Amino acid sequence: MKRPYQKRRTSQPRPANPKLVLFNKPFGVLTQFSGTADEQTLKPFVPFNDVYPAGRLDKDSEGLLLLTNDGSLQHKISHPKHKLPKTYWVQVEGCPDETVLQQLREGVELNDGKTLPAEAFIMPEPDQLWPRNPPVRERKSVPDSWICLIIKEGKNRQVRRMTAAVGHPTLRLIRAAIGPWRLAGMQPGEWREVPPVW
């Protein structure tokens, strides 16, 4: 006799001691705890062996990374259906005008589809910005600008592809916030634990 179909349960019980860790990921560090001998990973920075990233941040990007041991919270943070806003400080080549900013706001056509509407505006260089190692290559003949870009999706290398598509390649990319969580003065490599609620 054929057994009736049963939907597989995907929910996990919450851990007894849920954790949420905010980490300022330095440039060049992978968002994983293991790698080859010549790769930098999270292991030297984060002193927990039971947390994992909620979402990703490219090796050549900097800024806020969330880590948790709570699968339910990880899903809420990283799943596209929740459309959690992510705030980026983006140093770009050139000086974008209002037409360019409006393109970013309305959505940019990429090879995997059009991006969702975003918030985009020119901003001053962030206060107390740490030096990047290695530094961004300066070209005296080409000016640069900073844009604040707030998106609610997470296509692969989305911000870099968006700015390139409108003619202003990204030179430096820092994630400043994910939903209610912010860098708030943390230096590269620093972390802090916060209440795991949302």
Backbone as CSV, one residue per row, in Angstrom:
resi,resn,N_x,N_y,N_z,CA_x,CA_y,CA_z,C_x,C_y,C_z
1,MET,0.842,-1.196,0.000,0.000,0.000,0.000,0.880,1.250,0.000
2,LYS,0.539,2.149,-0.910,1.337,3.368,-1.054,1.045,4.333,0.094
3,ARG,2.119,4.839,0.686,1.932,5.768,1.797,1.554,7.140,1.269
4,PRO,0.634,7.837,1.951,0.273,9.193,1.508,1.472,10.124,1.622
5,TYR,1.521,11.087,0.695,2.619,12.048,0.702,2.581,12.896,1.972
6,GLN,3.726,13.051,2.581,3.839,13.919,3.752,4.865,14.997,3.469
7,LYS,4.487,16.216,3.726,5.417,17.322,3.519,6.568,17.202,4.507
8,ARG,7.754,17.327,3.978,8.934,17.200,4.819,9.086,18.420,5.713
9,ARG,9.340,18.197,6.957,9.512,19.316,7.898,10.896,19.911,7.716
10,THR,10.931,21.223,7.554,12.212,21.900,7.375,12.570,22.783,8.566
11,SER,11.603,23.027,9.442,11.891,23.884,10.583,12.767,23.142,11.583
12,GLN,13.639,23.892,12.232,14.542,23.313,13.209,14.243,23.905,14.576
13,PRO,14.418,23.107,15.614,14.233,23.690,16.941,15.293,24.747,17.201
14,ARG,14.924,25.803,17.896,15.892,26.855,18.211,16.898,26.324,19.233
15,PRO,18.148,26.740,19.135,19.146,26.276,20.103,18.835,26.799,21.500
16,ALA,19.340,26.097,22.498,19.090,26.495,23.890,19.686,27.871,24.186
17,ASN,20.826,28.156,23.573,21.487,29.457,23.765,21.736,30.111,22.408
18,PRO,20.697,30.697,21.819,20.888,31.306,20.501,21.853,32.484,20.559
19,LYS,22.666,32.611,19.525,23.638,33.696,19.437,23.420,34.477,18.146
20,LEU,23.710,35.771,18.207,23.799,36.601,17.011,25.039,37.466,17.163
21,VAL,25.948,37.327,16.213,27.228,38.031,16.267,27.316,38.988,15.090
22,LEU,27.662,40.255,15.380,27.929,41.247,14.349,29.440,41.320,14.161
23,PHE,29.890,41.278,12.923,31.321,41.239,12.626,31.622,42.202,11.491
24,ASN,32.674,42.994,11.656,33.135,43.875,10.584,34.187,43.110,9.788
25,LYS,33.759,42.538,8.667,34.651,41.702,7.874,35.678,42.548,7.127
26,PRO,36.968,42.261,7.331,37.990,43.000,6.583,38.035,42.586,5.117
27,PHE,38.615,43.445,4.313,38.870,43.152,2.904,39.741,41.900,2.802
28,GLY,39.421,41.016,1.868,40.247,39.848,1.622,39.923,38.629,2.455
29,VAL,38.955,38.734,3.362,38.588,37.614,4.226,37.362,36.905,3.646
30,LEU,37.434,35.579,3.579,36.304,34.783,3.103,35.225,34.691,4.177
31,THR,33.971,34.580,3.758,32.880,34.443,4.740,32.659,32.966,5.050
32,GLN,33.717,32.314,5.513,33.666,30.907,5.920,34.800,30.663,6.912
33,PHE,34.710,29.546,7.603,35.674,29.269,8.656,36.837,28.386,8.214
34,SER,36.802,27.877,7.005,37.909,27.049,6.531,38.320,27.488,5.135
35,GLY,39.560,27.211,4.789,40.078,27.569,3.480,41.463,26.987,3.305
36,THR,42.101,27.317,2.207,43.451,26.837,1.963,44.446,27.642,2.803
37,ALA,45.687,27.202,2.799,46.715,27.826,3.646,46.936,29.299,3.318
38,ASP,46.694,29.688,2.068,46.941,31.082,1.679,45.672,31.937,1.701
39,GLU,44.571,31.411,2.233,43.320,32.173,2.295,43.028,32.626,3.723
40,GLN,42.521,33.853,3.838,42.078,34.355,5.142,40.623,33.963,5.348
41,THR,40.317,33.444,6.529,38.950,33.030,6.846,38.484,33.710,8.128
42,LEU,37.275,33.395,8.551,36.706,33.971,9.771,37.340,33.408,11.046
43,LYS,37.966,32.260,10.932,38.420,31.535,12.116,39.291,32.353,13.070
44,PRO,40.280,33.142,12.595,41.110,33.892,13.543,40.382,35.046,14.230
45,PHE,39.224,35.443,13.694,38.533,36.629,14.185,37.378,36.323,15.132
46,VAL,36.623,35.264,14.841,35.378,34.989,15.570,35.594,33.803,16.508
47,PRO,35.504,34.015,17.832,35.872,32.968,18.793,34.750,31.998,19.138
48,PHE,33.891,31.689,18.175,32.806,30.740,18.396,32.917,29.638,17.351
49,ASN,32.619,28.412,17.751,32.668,27.316,16.784,31.282,26.798,16.418
50,ASP,30.239,27.517,16.841,28.881,27.039,16.566,28.043,28.045,15.778
51,VAL,28.674,29.086,15.234,27.920,30.064,14.449,28.315,29.941,12.975
52,TYR,27.420,30.419,12.115,27.699,30.402,10.682,27.082,31.660,10.077
53,PRO,27.603,32.106,8.920,27.118,33.355,8.341,25.658,33.299,7.926
54,ALA,24.954,34.387,8.183,23.590,34.574,7.689,23.690,35.479,6.466
55,GLY,23.858,34.871,5.309,24.115,35.630,4.097,25.602,35.627,3.787
56,ARG,25.960,36.309,2.722,27.354,36.299,2.301,27.849,37.724,2.062
57,LEU,29.151,37.849,2.005,29.798,39.111,1.662,31.072,38.724,0.926
58,ASP,31.221,39.216,-0.291,32.344,38.805,-1.118,33.686,39.058,-0.449
59,LYS,34.678,38.285,-0.856,36.039,38.411,-0.332,36.573,39.834,-0.468
60,ASP,36.260,40.493,-1.595,36.790,41.828,-1.838,35.846,42.936,-1.386
61,SER,34.855,42.583,-0.572,33.978,43.577,0.053,34.231,43.586,1.556
62,GLU,33.838,44.674,2.202,34.097,44.860,3.636,32.783,45.114,4.358
63,GLY,32.867,45.068,5.692,31.741,45.538,6.473,30.947,44.459,7.174
64,LEU,29.675,44.778,7.425,28.852,44.008,8.342,28.517,42.615,7.817
65,LEU,28.842,41.634,8.652,28.458,40.247,8.424,27.785,39.764,9.698
66,LEU,26.641,39.095,9.552,25.938,38.535,10.705,26.210,37.040,10.773
67,LEU,26.449,36.544,11.991,26.655,35.111,12.199,25.746,34.649,13.328
68,THR,25.201,33.447,13.188,24.277,32.947,14.198,24.348,31.428,14.275
69,ASN,23.890,30.890,15.393,23.733,29.441,15.537,22.259,29.037,15.459
70,ASP,21.411,29.991,15.105,19.961,29.788,15.076,19.500,29.694,13.617
71,GLY,19.139,28.485,13.187,18.746,28.287,11.799,17.527,29.099,11.392
72,SER,16.572,29.264,12.306,15.374,30.041,12.005,15.719,31.509,11.776
73,LEU,16.580,32.059,12.632,16.991,33.455,12.483,17.837,33.623,11.223
74,GLN,18.709,32.668,10.948,19.534,32.721,9.746,18.649,32.796,8.500
75,HIS,17.599,32.003,8.484,16.673,31.985,7.350,15.971,33.336,7.204
76,LYS,15.508,33.892,8.308,14.808,35.182,8.253,15.717,36.293,7.751
77,ILE,16.988,36.230,8.138,17.929,37.274,7.725,18.293,37.145,6.253
78,SER,18.539,35.923,5.807,19.135,35.740,4.486,18.165,35.417,3.362
79,HIS,16.956,34.951,3.678,16.061,34.527,2.604,15.483,35.728,1.854
80,PRO,15.509,35.692,0.516,15.039,36.839,-0.282,13.595,37.240,-0.017
81,LYS,12.740,36.298,0.396,11.321,36.639,0.564,11.102,37.668,1.668
82,HIS,12.034,37.779,2.610,11.874,38.745,3.699,12.308,40.154,3.306
83,LYS,13.057,40.265,2.183,13.446,41.563,1.624,14.011,42.508,2.699
84,LEU,14.937,41.982,3.477,15.571,42.776,4.527,16.497,43.806,3.875
85,PRO,16.324,45.099,4.156,17.175,46.097,3.490,18.633,45.989,3.915
86,LYS,19.516,46.119,2.946,20.955,46.105,3.195,21.528,47.422,2.698
87,THR,22.261,48.102,3.574,22.812,49.419,3.254,24.294,49.299,2.931
88,TYR,24.673,49.844,1.783,26.065,49.796,1.336,26.606,51.207,1.133
89,TRP,27.866,51.388,1.532,28.618,52.585,1.175,29.509,52.178,0.016
90,VAL,29.344,52.858,-1.114,30.007,52.428,-2.341,30.869,53.561,-2.895
91,GLN,32.166,53.338,-2.940,33.060,54.285,-3.599,33.103,53.903,-5.073
92,VAL,32.731,54.835,-5.932,32.660,54.545,-7.363,33.577,55.463,-8.154
93,GLU,33.905,55.010,-9.330,34.693,55.809,-10.256,33.787,56.859,-10.888
94,GLY,34.269,58.108,-10.934,33.493,59.168,-11.554,32.531,59.835,-10.591
95,CYS,31.687,60.712,-11.152,30.733,61.492,-10.351,29.321,61.274,-10.895
96,PRO,28.595,60.313,-10.344,27.239,60.031,-10.840,26.323,61.244,-10.716
97,ASP,25.523,61.492,-11.755,24.556,62.593,-11.690,23.183,62.038,-11.328
98,GLU,22.203,62.920,-11.292,20.864,62.527,-10.863,20.253,61.482,-11.797
99,THR,20.581,61.547,-13.075,20.069,60.559,-14.028,20.554,59.162,-13.671
100,VAL,21.828,59.051,-13.314,22.413,57.765,-12.922,21.770,57.264,-11.630
101,LEU,21.622,58.153,-10.668,21.007,57.752,-9.395,19.579,57.260,-9.615
102,GLN,18.854,57.917,-10.529,17.479,57.510,-10.806,17.438,56.123,-11.450
103,GLN,18.437,55.820,-12.286,18.517,54.475,-12.863,18.660,53.423,-11.765
104,LEU,19.524,53.699,-10.790,19.719,52.773,-9.681,18.440,52.621,-8.862
105,ARG,17.725,53.734,-8.686,16.481,53.698,-7.896,15.396,52.882,-8.582
106,GLU,15.334,52.974,-9.898,14.253,52.312,-10.638,14.550,50.851,-10.927
107,GLY,15.818,50.451,-10.810,16.207,49.082,-11.130,17.070,49.047,-12.368
108,VAL,18.084,48.216,-12.334,19.055,48.125,-13.417,18.943,46.747,-14.056
109,GLU,18.958,46.713,-15.383,18.886,45.445,-16.103,20.251,44.768,-16.072
110,LEU,20.304,43.584,-15.435,21.523,42.784,-15.389,21.307,41.509,-16.199
111,ASN,22.360,40.712,-16.371,22.204,39.517,-17.209,21.296,38.453,-16.586
112,ASP,21.002,38.580,-15.286,20.081,37.632,-14.643,18.774,38.309,-14.230
113,GLY,18.444,39.404,-14.899,17.170,40.066,-14.648,17.344,41.472,-14.086
114,LYS,16.238,42.182,-14.021,16.250,43.556,-13.535,16.230,43.574,-12.011
115,THR,17.024,44.457,-11.428,17.060,44.571,-9.967,15.797,45.273,-9.462
116,LEU,15.470,45.018,-8.215,14.333,45.687,-7.593,14.651,47.163,-7.375
117,PRO,13.634,48.013,-7.248,13.894,49.418,-6.922,14.749,49.537,-5.658
118,ALA,15.643,50.519,-5.658,16.583,50.721,-4.553,16.568,52.185,-4.133
119,GLU,17.173,52.453,-2.998,17.435,53.832,-2.605,18.876,54.138,-2.976
120,ALA,19.120,55.307,-3.545,20.472,55.672,-3.958,20.650,57.176,-3.845
121,PHE,21.719,57.584,-3.187,22.026,59.011,-3.097,23.522,59.204,-2.873
122,ILE,24.002,60.368,-3.282,25.400,60.732,-3.061,25.608,60.998,-1.577
123,MET,26.731,60.570,-1.042,27.052,60.786,0.363,28.502,61.234,0.482
124,PRO,28.866,61.921,1.580,30.281,62.218,1.809,31.028,60.944,2.177
125,GLU,32.336,60.981,2.104,33.112,59.827,2.564,32.729,59.534,4.010
126,PRO,32.480,58.263,4.346,32.026,57.939,5.705,32.978,58.451,6.780
127,ASP,32.409,58.913,7.884,33.213,59.390,9.013,34.049,58.255,9.583
128,GLN,35.248,58.593,10.022,36.147,57.645,10.697,36.335,56.363,9.886
129,LEU,36.422,56.525,8.562,36.623,55.373,7.691,38.040,54.827,7.850
130,TRP,38.138,53.537,8.074,39.444,52.898,8.236,40.135,52.779,6.875
131,PRO,41.451,52.766,6.865,42.157,52.547,5.596,41.979,51.107,5.132
132,ARG,41.859,50.931,3.838,41.758,49.571,3.318,43.156,49.016,3.070
133,ASN,43.312,47.730,3.300,44.601,47.084,3.056,44.378,45.900,2.107
134,PRO,44.854,45.989,0.845,45.623,47.078,0.245,44.720,48.267,-0.096
135,PRO,45.316,49.458,-0.234,44.504,50.635,-0.535,43.928,50.578,-1.944
136,VAL,42.857,51.335,-2.148,42.270,51.471,-3.476,43.256,52.238,-4.355
137,ARG,43.449,51.760,-5.574,44.371,52.439,-6.492,43.784,53.785,-6.904
138,GLU,44.546,54.833,-6.702,44.087,56.177,-7.051,44.527,56.539,-8.457
139,ARG,43.617,57.189,-9.181,43.939,57.705,-10.517,43.664,59.199,-10.502
140,LYS,44.716,59.979,-10.564,44.569,61.428,-10.436,43.695,62.028,-11.531
141,SER,43.657,61.372,-12.679,42.873,61.909,-13.793,41.393,61.537,-13.717
142,VAL,41.038,60.620,-12.805,39.639,60.175,-12.698,39.153,60.404,-11.268
143,PRO,38.155,61.285,-11.080,37.639,61.509,-9.726,36.830,60.307,-9.240
144,ASP,36.548,60.288,-7.950,35.678,59.238,-7.413,34.650,59.868,-6.489
145,SER,33.611,59.107,-6.190,32.505,59.587,-5.348,32.035,58.449,-4.460
146,TRP,31.256,58.816,-3.435,30.628,57.813,-2.565,29.120,57.861,-2.766
147,ILE,28.526,56.677,-2.904,27.073,56.522,-3.011,26.597,55.674,-1.835
148,CYS,25.464,56.034,-1.270,24.772,55.133,-0.338,23.705,54.411,-1.147
149,LEU,23.762,53.081,-1.128,22.830,52.273,-1.902,22.149,51.290,-0.958
150,ILE,20.823,51.295,-0.948,20.043,50.408,-0.080,19.215,49.495,-0.962
151,ILE,19.473,48.189,-0.871,18.781,47.214,-1.703,18.066,46.194,-0.815
152,LYS,17.101,45.485,-1.414,16.323,44.498,-0.651,16.379,43.117,-1.297
153,GLU,17.465,42.858,-1.973,17.672,41.533,-2.569,19.162,41.240,-2.525
154,GLY,19.573,40.097,-3.010,20.972,39.724,-2.879,21.484,38.908,-4.046
155,LYS,21.352,39.446,-5.260,21.942,38.772,-6.411,23.461,38.731,-6.244
156,ASN,24.099,37.775,-6.882,25.543,37.636,-6.778,26.255,38.911,-7.240
157,ARG,27.087,39.472,-6.374,27.875,40.684,-6.669,26.985,41.802,-7.234
158,GLN,25.799,41.920,-6.660,24.785,42.811,-7.224,25.205,44.269,-7.271
159,VAL,25.715,44.798,-6.157,26.047,46.225,-6.114,27.121,46.552,-7.145
160,ARG,28.147,45.731,-7.229,29.213,45.970,-8.209,28.663,45.951,-9.638
161,ARG,27.784,45.010,-9.902,27.225,44.926,-11.255,26.280,46.095,-11.549
162,MET,25.557,46.548,-10.534,24.662,47.689,-10.736,25.442,48.951,-11.081
163,THR,26.490,49.242,-10.306,27.230,50.480,-10.572,27.983,50.402,-11.901
164,ALA,28.476,49.206,-12.252,29.146,49.057,-13.548,28.156,49.271,-14.692
165,ALA,26.929,48.781,-14.512,25.917,48.885,-15.567,25.530,50.328,-15.858
166,VAL,25.678,51.206,-14.868,25.341,52.626,-15.083,26.591,53.473,-15.329
167,GLY,27.724,52.802,-15.584,28.931,53.518,-15.997,29.839,54.014,-14.897
168,HIS,29.661,53.510,-13.673,30.489,53.958,-12.548,30.971,52.738,-11.746
169,PRO,32.043,52.105,-12.214,32.530,50.891,-11.544,32.837,51.120,-10.062
170,THR,32.573,50.099,-9.269,32.841,50.150,-7.830,34.336,50.015,-7.561
171,LEU,34.849,50.908,-6.725,36.241,50.844,-6.287,36.358,50.215,-4.903
172,ARG,35.398,50.508,-4.054,35.403,49.995,-2.690,33.965,49.802,-2.248
173,LEU,33.698,48.699,-1.556,32.324,48.375,-1.168,32.288,47.966,0.299
174,ILE,31.486,48.704,1.081,31.366,48.450,2.520,29.889,48.280,2.860
175,ARG,29.542,47.153,3.473,28.156,46.992,3.934,28.049,47.605,5.323
176,ALA,27.183,48.585,5.457,27.071,49.344,6.700,25.946,48.861,7.596
177,ALA,24.930,48.212,7.025,23.783,47.782,7.832,23.039,46.660,7.132
178,ILE,22.419,45.812,7.948,21.483,44.782,7.478,20.260,44.918,8.372
179,GLY,19.153,45.373,7.801,17.959,45.601,8.613,18.278,46.521,9.775
180,PRO,17.982,46.107,11.015,18.218,46.974,12.175,19.653,46.942,12.705
181,TRP,20.498,46.083,12.143,21.861,45.925,12.674,22.848,46.775,11.886
182,ARG,23.761,47.457,12.611,24.688,48.398,11.982,26.117,48.177,12.466
183,LEU,27.055,48.653,11.657,28.470,48.565,12.048,28.746,49.320,13.345
184,ALA,28.182,50.505,13.448,28.246,51.301,14.691,29.639,51.364,15.300
185,GLY,30.610,51.813,14.524,31.938,52.086,15.077,32.879,50.907,15.174
186,MET,32.454,49.712,14.816,33.360,48.573,14.864,34.452,48.724,13.806
187,GLN,35.677,48.429,14.177,36.793,48.446,13.248,36.903,47.091,12.545
188,PRO,37.612,47.016,11.424,37.760,45.732,10.731,38.309,44.652,11.666
189,GLY,37.688,43.494,11.655,38.108,42.385,12.505,37.440,42.365,13.862
190,GLU,36.718,43.436,14.218,36.025,43.474,15.510,34.639,42.853,15.389
191,TRP,34.168,42.293,16.506,32.849,41.689,16.555,32.188,42.052,17.878
192,ARG,30.881,41.891,17.921,30.164,41.999,19.189,28.925,41.125,19.113
193,GLU,28.543,40.609,20.260,27.356,39.770,20.349,26.183,40.638,20.753
194,VAL,25.028,40.425,20.126,23.821,41.206,20.407,22.673,40.246,20.663
195,PRO,21.574,40.727,21.275,20.420,39.833,21.502,19.910,39.257,20.185
196,PRO,19.694,37.953,20.126,19.281,37.301,18.873,17.785,37.401,18.633
197,VAL,17.292,38.626,18.550,15.859,38.820,18.339,15.666,39.720,17.129
198,TRP,14.516,39.486,16.469,14.145,40.335,15.326,12.648,40.196,15.115
